[in-house]
Amino acid sequence: MAENKEKLFSQFPPVSYETWKAKVDADLKGVPFEKKLVWRTNEGFSVQPMYRREDIADLKTTGSLPGEFPYVRGTRDNNHWLTRQDILAEDPAEANRQALDVLGKGVNSLGFKVKDPSKATIETLLKGIDVKAVELNFNTCPRKALDLAKALMEYLTANGLTEAFRGSINFDPLKRAFRHGAEIDAKAVAADAVALLTIVEKAPGLRCLAVNAEVLNNAGCFIFQELGYALSWGAQWMTLLTEAGVKPSVVANRIKFNMGVSSNYFMELAKFRAARMLWAQIADKYQPIEKADCKMALHATTSRFNQTLYDAHVNLLRSQTEAMSAALAGVDSLTVTPFDTPYKTPDDFSERIARNQQFLLKEESHLDKVADPAGGSYYVETLTVSLAREAWKLFLDVEEKGGFFACINSGDVQRAVNESAAKRHNDMARRKEILLGSNQFPNFNEFAADKIQAGSSAAVEEDDVKGTPQAAHCCCGGGDHCATDAERALNTRRLASDFELLRLSTEAASNRPKVFMLTIGNLAMRLARAQFSSNFFGCAGYEIIDNIGFDTVEAGIKAAMEKEADIVVLCSSDDEYATFAPEAFKLLDGRAEFVVAGAPACTDDLKALGINNFIHVKSDVLRTLQDFNARLLKK
């Protein structure tokens, strides 16, 4: 067989990079290679259109196997990740019923959001659940974490389950800092953490020091920022507690990383590989007893930042690719966020679909059958190292400034993340970043206001704009301790929120603007520009009236007025605008807004006539539509 392969390869002589590059340059016909085909990422490095064996020849990341230090290829020699579902446990008995139900449907990791962490609550939650067979994770207000730990340990001890238990308590003292800009008292955090470790000492499988980088992901940070800050957060736990006298191995084995997954498919896959590699090397510097103590315990949750209210079923496509990134990267457990999360509490149907998304990856795609299938890929290996370098620079910068808590107290982390999110929102406004159904290819006739439930992210974002306070914003039930310092709080608006608020304002108005496509002249150009314009104005929820074409401008204006159009968009070719636009503008005579689809060479001449509305691929879609809303909508 090997001999046959050699013969096959001998028939195809190797082709050098220079030869491929020369062929591409010829096909580009003078367009610069770097400008046309090289992608500059938000992470600070460029991605080439082609990678070859020589690109990874000197990389040290390709020399290990899955389960081997530094764990770039995974912390185990298989890819059997846990399928997790989170359950709101305000009513413990109902939460227990839901838990037993989903455990019978393939879930093997549960997350309980506990409001009252008492012994009775724990007993009710876990009634009938085989603790030895399922991972159990608990989330509560940070101020109640110690009470939760005591109640859980009491239950485990009474039932002889301390050694068998596997799971976590999400002790995150940074919640108020991120949500409200509160300052972190490192000494108080250390004291609570030491007390927590003492309580759970006899349950070696209980991780209780959370690194919730997921919150940064859902605030719109760049991928290298989530990775770099997650590493700094983990290192802060190590430093804080080893200085308090806790052994390095004990601290390392109690940390759990909870990270998000965005839709940048290969970059996210590389992020998790880089995370394990860098964390192993960081933890190793604290001199734990064994290399195995340097393994990263990693849970991933698909993003909420890029979920949408309109065309919400597209969220399924986003979360599916995100789940694939996490699964192929070898995370330990995974939660798929239900598609209807932006506007309601997920119901049985959406939760079922979310579970089945993982089961498809396991049972039909067999992604759990191979550990690190991306290992050796020229592209993924290069991305892993490139992303690791940028995250490492950020990690070192945080360390130089005094560590993660110091950078939270100074607001450096929040400012950096908010600046990244602002850029992404701006890119969204200009369609440099696309969310199907929101800022591109909207469903013109969809209405969403009636499906928004109180407390959902869409409701909170709408109330934020109106200045209405929401109790849901608070992480611990409100009170003076939750007063917000806006300068040091994360902005957690979803990427689609601005476009959604735009459409919701259209829905709330007493009139829905009508946009009439006056298509005339060159067939190809008028069709293309009518489609572009329909999608453009459809993002505001306007009624779109398209047409197959008019023989004269006069006929088009007459038809527009018969339809009672609020906006008339002239769709033709650049050459024909010099004639058609002045005629249409004069005939319209201010009875509707007049828009030219494109950026013709005669733009200045047309502006001199009073024509000021032009839409094209470089337009700021959001602000243009906001301006039209301000002029056209009646409240």
C-alpha positions in Angstrom: 0.0 0.0 0.0 2.8 2.4 0.9 4.5 1.6 -2.4 1.4 2.4 -4.3 1.1 5.7 -2.5 4.7 6.6 -3.4 3.9 5.9 -7.1 0.8 8.0 -6.9 2.7 10.9 -5.3 5.5 10.7 -7.9 3.0 11.4 -10.7 2.3 14.8 -9.2 5.5 16.9 -8.6 5.4 19.2 -5.6 4.2 22.7 -6.3 6.0 25.5 -4.5 4.2 28.4 -2.7 5.8 30.8 -5.2 4.2 28.9 -8.1 0.7 29.0 -6.5 1.2 32.7 -5.6 2.2 33.5 -9.2 -1.0 31.8 -10.5 -3.2 33.7 -8.0 -1.5 37.0 -8.9 -2.2 36.3 -12.6 -5.9 35.6 -11.9 -6.2 38.7 -9.7 -5.2 40.8 -12.8 -3.3 43.5 -10.9 -5.4 43.6 -7.7 -3.0 43.4 -4.7 -2.9 39.9 -3.2 -2.8 41.3 0.4 -5.8 43.5 -0.1 -8.0 41.0 -1.9 -7.3 37.7 -0.2 -5.6 38.3 3.2 -8.0 38.7 6.1 -7.0 41.0 9.0 -8.7 39.7 12.1 -9.9 41.6 15.2 -7.4 39.5 17.1 -4.5 41.5 15.6 -3.0 39.1 13.1 -3.6 38.3 9.4 -5.1 35.1 8.0 -3.7 33.9 4.7 -5.9 32.3 2.0 -3.7 29.2 1.9 -1.5 27.3 4.3 1.0 24.6 3.6 3.1 22.0 5.5 6.0 24.4 5.9 3.8 26.8 7.8 3.6 24.4 10.8 7.1 22.9 10.5 8.5 24.8 13.4 5.5 24.8 15.7 5.9 23.1 19.0 2.2 22.4 19.3 2.2 19.5 16.9 4.5 17.3 19.0 2.1 16.0 21.6 -0.8 13.5 21.7 -4.3 14.0 23.2 -4.1 13.7 27.0 -0.4 14.8 27.1 1.0 18.0 28.6 0.5 20.8 27.6 -2.9 19.5 26.5 -3.3 21.5 23.4 -4.8 18.4 21.9 -7.1 17.8 24.8 -6.9 16.7 28.5 -8.0 13.2 27.7 -7.5 10.6 25.0 -11.2 10.6 23.9 -13.8 13.2 22.9 -16.7 12.2 25.2 -18.0 15.6 26.2 -20.9 16.0 28.6 -24.2 17.4 27.3 -25.4 19.9 29.8 -28.8 21.6 30.4 -29.4 24.4 32.9 -32.5 24.5 35.0 -34.0 27.4 36.9 -34.6 26.1 40.4 -36.8 28.8 42.0 -39.3 25.9 42.6 -37.0 23.0 43.7 -39.7 20.4 43.2 -40.4 21.5 39.7 -36.7 21.8 38.9 -36.3 18.2 40.1 -39.1 17.0 37.9 -37.5 18.8 34.9 -34.1 17.3 35.8 -35.4 13.7 36.0 -37.1 14.3 32.7 -34.1 15.5 30.8 -31.8 12.9 32.3 -34.0 10.3 30.6 -33.5 12.1 27.3 -29.7 11.9 27.1 -28.5 14.8 29.3 -25.6 13.8 31.5 -24.7 17.2 33.1 -27.1 19.4 34.9 -26.9 23.0 35.9 -29.2 24.3 38.7 -29.7 28.1 39.2 -30.5 28.1 42.9 -32.3 31.0 44.7 -32.5 29.6 48.2 -29.4 27.3 48.8 -30.7 25.5 51.9 -30.4 21.8 52.9 -34.1 21.3 52.0 -33.6 22.8 48.6 -30.7 20.5 47.8 -32.5 17.4 49.0 -35.5 18.3 46.9 -33.4 19.1 43.8 -31.5 15.9 43.9 -34.3 13.5 44.9 -34.1 10.4 42.7 -31.0 11.6 40.8 -28.1 9.2 40.6 -25.3 11.5 41.7 -22.7 9.0 40.7 -23.9 9.0 37.1 -24.3 12.7 36.3 -22.3 15.9 36.6 -24.1 18.4 38.9 -23.4 22.2 38.7 -24.9 24.8 41.0 -25.2 28.5 40.4 -26.4 31.1 43.0 -25.7 34.6 44.2 -22.0 35.0 45.1 -23.0 36.0 48.7 -24.8 32.7 49.1 -22.1 30.4 47.7 -20.9 29.4 51.2 -24.4 28.5 52.3 -24.8 26.4 49.1 -21.5 24.6 49.7 -22.5 23.7 53.3 -25.9 22.5 52.2 -24.5 20.4 49.4 -21.7 18.9 51.5 -24.2 18.0 54.2 -26.2 16.1 51.6 -23.2 14.4 50.1 -21.8 13.4 53.4 -25.1 12.0 54.7 -25.5 9.9 51.6 -21.8 8.8 51.3 -21.3 10.6 48.0 -18.4 12.9 48.7 -15.9 10.9 46.7 -18.3 10.1 43.9 -19.5 13.6 43.3 -18.5 15.4 40.1 -19.5 19.0 39.4 -19.2 22.6 40.4 -20.4 25.5 42.5 -20.2 28.7 40.5 -18.5 31.0 43.0 -18.0 34.2 41.1 -17.3 37.3 43.2 -16.9 39.4 40.0 -20.6 39.4 39.0 -21.3 42.8 40.6 -18.1 44.2 39.2 -19.0 43.3 35.7 -22.7 44.1 35.9 -22.6 47.2 38.1 -19.0 48.3 38.2 -18.6 47.4 41.9 -15.0 47.3 43.3 -13.5 44.0 44.3 -12.1 43.5 47.8 -9.3 41.0 47.1 -8.8 40.2 50.8 -12.5 39.5 51.3 -12.6 37.4 48.2 -9.6 35.4 49.4 -11.2 34.8 52.8 -14.4 33.6 51.2 -12.5 31.4 48.8 -10.4 29.8 51.5 -13.5 29.2 53.6 -15.2 27.6 50.6 -12.3 25.3 49.9 -12.3 24.2 53.5 -16.0 23.4 53.3 -15.7 21.2 50.1 -12.3 19.7 51.1 -13.7 16.1 51.3 -15.3 16.3 47.8 -12.3 16.2 45.4 -14.5 16.3 42.3 -16.2 19.6 43.3 -14.8 22.6 41.5 -15.8 25.9 43.1 -13.5 28.7 41.8 -15.2 30.0 38.7 -13.6 31.7 35.7 -16.7 33.0 33.9 -15.1 34.3 30.7 -18.5 33.6 29.1 -19.7 37.0 30.4 -17.0 38.7 28.3 -18.0 36.7 25.3 -21.6 37.7 25.7 -20.5 41.3 26.1 -19.0 41.3 22.6 -15.3 41.0 23.3 -12.9 39.8 20.7 -11.8 36.2 20.9 -8.2 36.9 22.0 -9.6 39.1 24.8 -11.9 36.3 26.2 -8.9 34.0 26.1 -6.3 36.4 27.6 -8.6 37.6 30.4 -9.7 34.0 31.2 -6.1 33.1 31.7 -5.5 36.2 33.9 -8.6 35.4 35.9 -7.4 31.8 36.5 -3.9 33.1 37.4 -5.5 35.5 39.9 -7.1 32.6 41.7 -3.8 30.8 41.8 -1.9 33.7 43.1 -4.5 34.9 45.6 -5.0 31.5 47.2 -1.4 30.2 47.2 -0.4 33.4 48.9 -3.2 32.6 51.5 -1.4 29.3 52.1 -3.4 26.9 49.9 -1.4 24.4 48.0 -1.1 25.0 44.3 -2.5 21.6 43.4 -5.5 22.2 45.5 -6.3 25.5 43.9 -5.7 24.3 40.3 -8.0 21.4 40.8 -10.8 23.6 42.1 -10.9 26.1 39.2 -13.5 25.7 36.4 -13.4 27.7 33.2 -16.7 28.6 31.7 -16.3 30.1 28.3 -18.5 31.2 25.5 -18.5 30.2 21.8 -19.1 32.7 19.0 -19.8 31.9 15.4 -16.2 32.4 14.1 -15.9 28.7 13.5 -12.2 27.9 13.1 -11.1 30.7 15.4 -13.2 29.4 18.2 -11.9 25.9 17.7 -8.4 27.3 17.9 -9.3 29.3 21.0 -10.0 26.2 23.2 -6.9 24.4 22.0 -4.8 27.5 22.8 -6.6 27.9 26.2 -5.6 24.5 27.4 -2.0 24.9 26.2 -1.5 28.3 27.8 -3.3 27.4 31.1 -1.2 24.3 31.5 2.0 26.3 31.2 0.7 29.0 33.6 -0.5 26.5 36.2 2.9 24.6 35.9 4.7 27.7 37.1 3.0 27.5 40.5 4.7 24.0 40.9 1.8 21.7 41.5 2.4 18.1 42.5 1.7 16.6 39.2 1.4 17.7 35.5 -2.2 16.4 35.6 -3.0 19.2 38.0 -2.4 21.6 35.1 -5.4 20.3 33.1 -8.0 22.9 32.4 -11.6 22.0 33.3 -13.5 23.6 30.5 -17.3 24.2 30.0 -18.5 26.0 26.9 -21.8 27.7 26.2 -23.0 28.9 22.8 -23.2 32.7 22.5 -26.1 34.9 23.4 -24.4 38.0 22.0 -25.2 37.1 18.4 -28.7 35.7 18.9 -31.5 37.6 17.3 -35.2 38.4 18.1 -36.2 38.5 14.4 -35.8 35.4 12.2 -35.0 33.7 15.5 -34.7 30.2 13.9 -31.5 31.4 12.3 -30.2 31.2 15.9 -30.2 27.4 15.5 -27.7 27.6 12.6 -25.5 29.9 14.7 -25.5 27.7 17.8 -25.0 24.6 15.7 -21.7 25.8 14.2 -20.7 27.1 17.6 -21.4 23.7 19.2 -19.3 22.1 16.4 -16.4 24.4 17.2 -16.5 23.5 20.9 -17.0 19.8 20.3 -14.2 19.5 17.8 -11.9 21.4 20.2 -12.5 18.9 23.0 -14.3 20.8 25.7 -15.4 18.8 28.7 -19.0 19.9 28.7 -21.3 22.0 26.5 -24.5 23.9 26.8 -26.3 24.9 23.7 -28.3 28.1 24.3 -32.0 27.6 23.1 -32.9 29.7 20.1 -35.7 31.6 21.8 -33.6 32.9 24.7 -33.6 36.5 23.5 -37.3 37.0 23.9 -38.6 34.5 26.4 -37.9 31.8 29.0 -37.0 28.8 26.8 -39.9 26.3 26.7 -39.9 22.5 26.4 -39.6 22.6 22.6 -36.6 24.9 22.4 -34.8 23.1 25.2 -35.4 19.8 23.3 -34.0 21.2 20.1 -31.0 22.5 22.0 -30.3 19.1 23.4 -30.8 17.4 20.1 -28.3 19.7 18.5 -25.6 18.0 20.5 -27.0 14.6 20.0 -26.8 15.2 16.2 -23.1 15.9 16.6 -22.6 12.8 18.6 -25.0 10.2 17.1 -25.0 11.2 13.5 -21.8 13.2 12.9 -19.8 11.1 15.3 -17.7 14.0 16.5 -17.3 12.2 19.9 -15.4 9.3 18.2 -12.1 11.2 17.5 -10.0 13.2 19.8 -8.7 16.5 18.3 -9.6 15.8 14.7 -8.2 19.2 13.8 -4.7 18.3 15.0 -2.1 18.7 12.3 -4.3 21.0 10.2 -2.1 23.6 8.7 -4.8 26.2 9.1 -6.0 25.3 12.6 -2.5 24.8 14.0 -1.4 28.2 12.7 -4.6 29.8 14.1 -4.0 28.2 17.5 -0.4 29.6 17.8 -1.4 33.0 16.4 -4.3 33.3 18.8 -2.1 32.1 21.7 0.5 34.8 21.0 -2.1 37.6 21.1 -3.8 36.3 24.2 -0.4 35.9 25.9 0.5 39.5 25.2 -2.8 40.6 26.8 -2.1 38.2 29.8 1.3 39.7 30.3 -0.1 43.2 30.1 -2.7 42.4 32.8 0.0 40.9 35.0 2.2 44.0 34.7 -0.8 46.1 35.8 -1.2 44.1 39.0 -3.3 41.2 38.0 -6.9 40.6 36.9 -8.7 42.0 40.0 -6.6 45.3 39.8 -7.6 45.7 36.2 -11.2 45.1 37.0 -11.1 47.7 39.7 -9.4 50.2 37.4 -12.0 49.5 34.7 -9.4 48.5 32.2 -11.0 45.2 31.4 -14.5 46.6 31.1 -13.3 49.5 28.9 -11.4 47.2 26.6 -14.4 44.8 26.2 -16.8 47.7 25.7 -14.6 49.2 23.0 -14.5 45.9 21.2 -18.3 45.6 21.4 -18.7 49.2 20.2 -16.6 48.4 17.2 -18.7 45.3 16.5 -21.9 47.2 16.8 -20.5 49.8 14.4 -19.5 47.1 12.0 -23.0 45.7 12.3 -24.5 49.1 11.5 -22.4 49.2 8.3 -22.9 45.5 7.5 -19.2 44.7 7.9 -20.5 42.1 10.4 -23.6 40.3 9.3 -26.5 38.7 11.2 -28.9 37.2 8.7 -32.5 38.4 9.3 -31.4 41.5 11.2 -29.1 43.7 9.2 -29.2 41.6 6.0 -32.0 39.7 4.2 -34.7 40.4 6.8 -38.1 38.9 6.7 -40.1 42.0 5.6 -43.4 40.8 7.0 -42.3 39.5 10.4 -43.5 41.1 13.6 -41.9 40.4 17.0 -43.2 42.8 19.6 -45.9 40.4 20.8 -43.6 37.5 21.6 -41.2 39.4 23.9 -41.6 38.4 27.5 -40.7 40.5 30.5 -37.2 39.9 31.8 -35.9 38.6 28.5 -32.8 40.3 27.0 -34.9 42.0 24.3 -37.2 43.4 26.9 -34.3 44.6 29.1 -32.6 46.3 26.1 -35.8 48.0 25.1 -36.3 49.3 28.7 -32.7 50.4 28.8 -33.3 52.7 25.9 -36.5 54.0 27.5 -34.7 54.5 30.8 -36.9 52.0 32.7 -35.1 50.1 35.5 -35.2 46.4 35.4 -34.8 44.1 38.4 -33.4 41.5 36.1 -30.3 43.5 35.8 -29.3 42.8 39.3 -27.3 39.7 40.2 -28.4 39.5 43.8 -31.9 40.7 44.1 -31.4 44.5 44.1 -30.6 46.9 46.8 -28.0 49.7 47.4 -25.1 47.2 46.8 -26.2 47.0 43.2 -25.9 50.7 42.3 -24.2 50.9 38.9 -21.0 52.7 38.0 -21.5 52.9 34.3 -17.9 53.6 33.6 -16.9 50.3 35.1 -19.8 48.1 34.0 -19.9 45.8 31.0 -22.3 46.7 28.2 -24.2 43.5 27.5 -26.4 44.5 24.6 -26.7 41.9 21.9 -25.2 42.6 18.5 -28.6 42.8 16.9 -30.2 45.0 19.5 -30.0 48.3 17.7 -31.6 46.9 14.6 -34.3 45.2 16.7 -35.1 48.4 18.5 -35.4 50.1 15.2 -37.9 47.5 13.9 -39.8 47.5 17.2 -40.3 51.3 17.0 -41.7 50.8 13.5 -44.1 48.2 14.9 -45.1 50.5 17.7 -45.9 53.4 15.3 -49.4 54.1 14.1 -48.1 54.1 10.5 -45.9 51.6 8.7 -43.8 53.4 6.1 -44.2 52.2 2.5 -41.1 52.0 0.3 -41.7 52.0 -3.5 -39.0 50.7 -5.9 -39.1 52.9 -9.0 -37.2 50.4 -11.3 -36.3 51.8 -14.7 -33.7 51.5 -17.4 -30.9 48.9 -17.4 -32.5 45.5 -16.5 -29.6 44.0 -14.6 -28.8 47.1 -12.6 -32.4 48.0 -11.7 -33.1 44.4 -10.5 -29.9 44.3 -8.4 -30.5 47.7 -6.9 -34.1 47.0 -6.1 -33.1 43.9 -4.3 -30.4 45.8 -2.4 -32.8 48.6 -1.5 -35.6 46.2 -0.4 -33.2 44.5 2.0 -31.9 47.9 3.2 -35.3 49.3 4.1 -36.6 45.9 5.2 -34.2 46.1 8.1 -36.4 48.8 9.6 -39.6 46.8 9.1 -41.0 49.0 6.4 -43.5 47.7 3.8 -41.7 47.0 0.6 -43.4 47.5 -2.8 -41.2 46.1 -5.6 -41.9 46.4 -9.3 -40.8 44.7 -12.5 -39.9 48.1 -14.2 -41.4 51.2 -15.8 -41.1 52.6 -19.3 -41.1 56.2 -18.1 -40.2 58.0 -14.9 -43.6 59.6 -15.0 -45.3 56.3 -14.9 -43.2 55.2 -12.0 -44.0 58.3 -9.9 -47.7 58.0 -10.7 -47.7 54.3 -9.5 -45.9 55.3 -6.3 -48.4 57.9 -5.5 -51.3 55.6 -6.1 -49.7 53.2 -3.6 -49.3 56.1 -1.1 -45.6 55.6 -0.9 -43.6 57.3 1.9 -40.3 56.6 0.2 -39.5 56.3 -3.5 -36.3 54.6 -4.4 -34.9 55.1 -7.9 -33.3 51.9 -9.0 -31.3 52.1 -12.3 -27.7 52.3 -13.6 -25.2 55.0 -12.7 -25.1 56.3 -16.3 -28.9 56.7 -16.4 -29.2 58.5 -13.0 -28.0 61.8 -14.5 -31.3 61.9 -16.5 -33.7 59.8 -14.5 -33.0 61.3 -11.0 -33.6 65.0 -11.7 -36.9 64.1 -13.6 -38.1 61.8 -10.8 -37.2 64.3 -8.1 -39.1 67.1 -9.9 -42.2 65.0 -10.5 -42.3 63.8 -7.0 -42.2 67.4 -5.7 -41.7 66.5 -2.1 -44.8 64.2 -1.7 -42.5 61.5 -0.5 -38.9 61.0 0.5 -36.7 60.5 -2.6 -33.8 58.0 -2.5 -31.2 57.1 -5.2 -29.9 53.5 -4.9 -26.2 53.7 -5.6 -23.3 56.2 -5.5 -23.1 57.4 -9.1 -20.4 59.7 -10.5 -23.1 62.4 -10.8 -23.8 62.5 -7.1 -22.5 66.0 -6.5 -24.6 67.3 -9.4 -27.7 65.6 -8.0 -27.0 67.0 -4.5 -26.9 70.5 -6.0 -30.5 69.9 -7.1 -31.5 69.0 -3.6 -31.3 65.2 -3.8 -29.6 64.2 -0.6 -30.6 60.5 0.1 -28.3 57.9 -1.4 -28.0 54.3 -0.2 -25.1 52.0 -1.2 -22.8 49.3 0.1 -20.8 51.8 2.1 -23.8 53.4 3.8 -24.3 53.3 7.6 -27.5 51.2 7.4 -28.5 51.7 11.0 -28.1 55.4 11.2 -29.7 56.0 7.8 -32.7 54.0 8.9 -32.9 55.7 12.3 -33.0 59.1 10.5 -35.8 57.9 8.3 -37.7 56.6 11.4 -37.3 60.0 13.0 -38.8 61.7 10.0 -41.6 59.3 9.1 -43.0 57.5 12.1 -46.1 58.8 14.0 -46.4 57.7 17.6 
